[in-house]
Amino acid sequence: MELGRSTRAMHADDLLNTTPDVAPPLHVSTTFRYADDPKVLVPVESVDIDTTAGHVYSRATAPTSTRFETILTPLLNAPCVTYASGLAALHAAYVYLNPGCISIGDGYHGSHGVLDIQQKLCGTRILPLDCAVSDLQQGDVIHLETPLNPTGEAYDIREYARKAHSRGAILLVDSTFGPPGLQDPFKWGADIVMHSGTKYLGGHSDMLCGVLATNKKEWLAGLKMERTYLGSVMGSMEGWLGIRSLRTLDLRVKKQSENACKLVQWLDFSKNTDSENEEAVLIKSVVERIHHASLQHEEMSWLKQQMPNGFGPVFAILAKNEDMARQLPSLLTLFHHATSLGGVESLIEWRSMSDQTVDSRLLRVSVGVEDWEDLKADLITGFTDLLKG
């Protein structure tokens, strides 16, 4: 019997239960005793890091982070390796793949920072996401972020998989904004999938984590080995927090995505209606445009297949002017003005605070698990106070 996603999140690590604790224990040791029997000792040159069950030193493997990876694997539909942060995971991917060329579009500025380092060290060429197919060669990478940071808009993974594979290139999908339950990039042709686990996998704004997942056994073994020497292993405390978080991943993400879609639909309808009721006039006075995958109406033929359970909990508001974008977050009560996203609490960020590449009128909204009507009311109050000056 194939278990459902929520059941897998609760029981995928049952095989690791070696104590009667219902809540998994936290192991903080950095080093682990070898076997007492000399006959069973295995010299390091004979150890397969990809299959060995024992722990030696936590820079290689540790009980808590291994348990976290064990739960993640059936949720991501591929074996995975965890890292100290999302950018650590991305750096590790490019160190291992070492492509001559990377095709990438807009998206998270931190990813572009990693590629700047890769370019400095290795001379990697950077091409736009819409580069000609003929520009790609064997072993090159298409780096596809979908949904996109900070707008929450989506790209067709299958289309880019076909483009990459027609030239022997690799498709890397950053699926941070499309966590398990909303999107499975492997279903549409991804070769390797990255998550900033700090966001939805963690879900409580209290842990840093990065994840790489792939069904290619050779890559997985190589990534694990290189992680030992890059030193970008996730800490045991973060692994323990991650285990706690994955138990409720499905519940959280569904609620957050539903809330976001309701808010987006309300804002978009009010922005574009011919009605001149008070609420519509208010929103038209503040909002220039709303960005979200649910508004890509002409692309629903593939988008509903790729994201059948919701279009993601992040959207963006383009305000009428920079001053409105700067002031609005401070006028809200239920939305914290902070960077990052994916936590159970709703956040709003005047994106210019952390990303110099975006329109200075842009506000990124990360929707939490609150009652959406309360979030709506908070926005109405904020819009009203904003116009009062």
Buried (B, 14 or more C-beta within 10 A) or exposed (E): EEEEBBEBBBBBBEEEEEEEEEEBEEBEEEEBEEEEEEEEEEEEEEEEBBEEEEBBEBBBBBBBBBBBBBBBBBBBBBBBBBBBBBBBBBBBBBBBBEBBBBBBBBBBBBBBEBBEEBBEEEEBEBBEBEBEEEBBEEBBBBBBBBBBBBBBBBBBBBEBBBBBBEBEBBBBBBBBBBBBBBBBBBEBBBBBBBBBBBBBBBBBBEBBBBBBBBBBEEBBBBBBBBBBEBEBBBBBBBBBBBBBBBBBBBBBBBBBBBBBBBBBBBBBEBBEEEEEEEBBEBBBEBBBBBBBBBBBEEBEEBBEEBBEEBBBBBBBBBBBEBEBBBBBBEBBEBBBBBEBBBBBBBBBBBBBEBBEEBBBBBBBBBBBBBEBEEBBEBBBBBBBBBEEE
